[in-house]
């Protein structure tokens, strides 16, 4: 494929991905009358920027955003730390069952989330962790571990073993190698995981809907259901709330995107 054709294909794909976001933005600044009387893809007759303020106040977006931020800022770093330690053990600490253990971790990616709902419900009820931050965070970490180990193990294997020997000569033990050699060199892979993990945690709906029953603890995805009534849905405020909810994702992506390609390339090559 020539360079010109490749760019055309990428531009077309980019437009296709952006179109839904444009339609959401159109709907977010329309009045309900405008939305009902005209096709959804038409330009607003009048811009209603106050829809964002109404969505923030009426939909209690501040509370839902606070809950989701709290869960994300605890789950993402803690989950990546656990995954990094496991990947370090699998690649740097030589023991007999490392390959079978890695395969066992990968099996976790094949188990459908829906198949775990009943056992998880029984476990959380017995441990009194339903509608608690520790309960939902532990579940999120458990589901994220297999993918995180897959990415970090692949990247760790690209780091030369000679650096381990140099660190050993300098007096570093296993923890020293992990903190002073592996982690600094693996920032591209870690940044990639931060993006994926944050997006997955921020957008997760099913587990939060089932295991968080208190309205004051709901996350942003379940909180958006507040705009849906028994007989009607306020689509203008709902779309305004959706736009508000994706702002943190854009911020995280823009912060770490320069490491994204390097991190994925290293993990695949490994």
N, C-alpha and C positions, 0 to 999 in steps of 0.2 A: 504494500500500500504506500503510495507516494505521500510526501509530507503535506501537500495541499489537501488531498482527500482526507488524510488523518485529521487535520485541523477542522475541516468541514464537519466530519462525523462527530468530533468532540463538541463543536459549537451546537450542533443539532441536539445532541444528548443533554448538554447543559441547559438549553432552552426548555426541553421537555421536563427537566427536573425543576426548573424555576417556575413554570406555568402554574402549578398548584399553589405555590406560595403567593403568586400575584393574585390569583382568584381569592385566596384567603384575605389578603390585604384589601381587595376591593370590597369584600363583604364586611370587613371589620369597620369600615368608615361609612357605611350606608345606614340609612334609617330602615326600620322594619318595613315601612310602606314601600320604600324604594326597592327593597329586596323582593318583596312579594309581587310587585307589579312589573318588574323587569327581569330579564334573564340574569343569572348570577355572574356571567362574564362581561356584562356591560359596565361602563364607567359609572361611578356614583354621580347622581344628579347634584348632590350637595355633600360636602365632606363633614362628617360628624366625628371630630376628633375626641369629643367627650365620651365616646363609647369606651375608650381605653380607661378613663377615670372611673366610669360606671362599672366596668368589668372588675377593676381593682378593688373598689369599695363594696359593691353589691355581692360580688362573687367571693369575697374574702380571700383574694389572691395573695395578700400579704402573709396570711397565716399558712396557706398551703405552700407558698414559696419558702417560707422559713423552715417548715417541716422537711421539705425535700432537700434544701441546702444542708440542713443539719445531718440528715442521713447520708448524703453524698460525701460531705467533707470528712466523715468518719469512715464510711465504708470503702471509698476509693483508695486512700492511702494505706489503710489497714489491710485491705485485700491484696494490694500490689506488694506490700511487704511480705505477706505470707507466701504469695506466689513466687517472689524473688528468692526467698529462703529455700523453698522447695526446688526451684529450678537450679539453684546453686548446688544443693545437695545432689541432684541428679547428674549434674555435669562435672562437678569438681571433687566431690567426695566419692571415692571409688568403693562401691559395695556390690555384693553379688546380685541383688535383686533390683538394680536401678532401672533396667529396661522393662521388666514386667510391671514395676511400680508405675513407670511413666505410661505404659499402656492402660493400666487401671485408671489413672487420672483421665486419660482420653475417653474411656468408656463413659465417664460422667457427662461428656458432651453429647452422647447419643441417647441419654435418658430423657424422654419428653417431660417437660415441666408439669404437664397435667397429670402424669402418672404419680407424681410425688405429693399431690395436694392432700390426699387423705392421711398418709403417714405424717406429713408435716403438721397437719391440723391436730392430730393426736399428740404429737411431741410437744407442740407449743402449748396446748391445753394442760398437759401434765406438768410442764415446767412453768406454767403461769406467765408465758411470754407473749400471749396474744395481745395485740394492740400496745406493744411496747417497742421502743427504739432498738434495744438489744436483739429482740426477736427477729424483726424484719432485717436488721443489718446482718445478723448471722446467716439468715437464709440467702440474702444477696451475695454474701462472700462465698458461701458454699457453691452457688451456681456459677460464680465467676472464676473460681480457682482453675478448672480444667483449661479454659481458653488462655488465661494468664500464664499458666505454666507452659503451654504450647508456644506462645510467643517468646517468652523470656528464655526458655531452654534453647530454642533455635538461635537466639542472639548470643547467649552465653557461649555456645559452642564455637562461635566465630572469633572469640577472644583467644589469642595465642596462649598456650599452656606455659610458654617461657616466662610470661609475666607472673605466673604463680610461683615459679621457681625463684625469680628475682625478689618477689615479696617475701618468700620463705627465708632467703639469705638475709634480707633486711630485718628479720625477726618477727614478721607477721604470722600469726596463726590463721586458722580458718576464718574467724570473724574479721580479722584485719584484712585478709584478702577480699572478703566480701564487701567490706565498707570502703576500702581504699583503692581497690583495683576494679572489681567487677561492677559495682554500682556506678562510679563515675564514667566508665566506658560504655555503660548501657543506657545512658540517658535518652538516646533516640527511641529505644524500645520501650522504656518506661513512659516517655511522653506519649507514644502511640497507645499504650495501655490506658493512660489517664484519659485520653480522648474517648476510646471505646467504652471504658468502664463508666465514665461519667455519663455518657449518652445513654448507656443501657440502664444505669441506675435512675437517671432523671426521667426516662420515658417508660419505665416499667409500670404496668397497670394491673396485671392479673393477681400477682402475689399481694400487692398493696391493697387491692380491692377485697381480698378474702381475709387477710390476716390483720388489717387495721380497721377496726369497727368504730372507733371513737372519731367523731367528726373533727375534733380539735387536733387530731394527729394525722389526718389524711394528707397524702402527697398531692402534687400538682396535677397528676394525671387523673386521679380519682376525684379531686376537687372540681375539675372541669365538668363533672356530671351535675354540679349544682345549677348549671344553666339549662338543664333539661327538666322540664316540669312533667306532670302526669299526662297532660294533653298537648302541650306545645314546647318548643325549644326556641330560645332566644338566640338565633344564629348570629346576629350581629355582635352581641356581647361575647358569645362563645368564640367566634373567630378573633375578636380583639384579645381575649384571654389567651388563646393559642399563640398569638404573636408575642404576647408578653412572656409566655412560658418558655419560648425557644431562645430568648435573649441570652440567658446564661450559657446555653450550649454553644452559641456563636462565639461568646467571649472565650470559653475554654478552647474551642477549636482554633481560633485565631492566635491564641497564646502559644499553643503547642504545635501548630501545623507545620512549622519549618522542620521539625524533627520527624514528622509523620512518615514521609517516604523512606528516609534512612532506616527507621525502625522496622517498617514492614519488609524492606529489602533484606535486612540482616536476619530477620526471623525466618524468612522463606529460604534464604541461602543456607541457613543452618539445617 
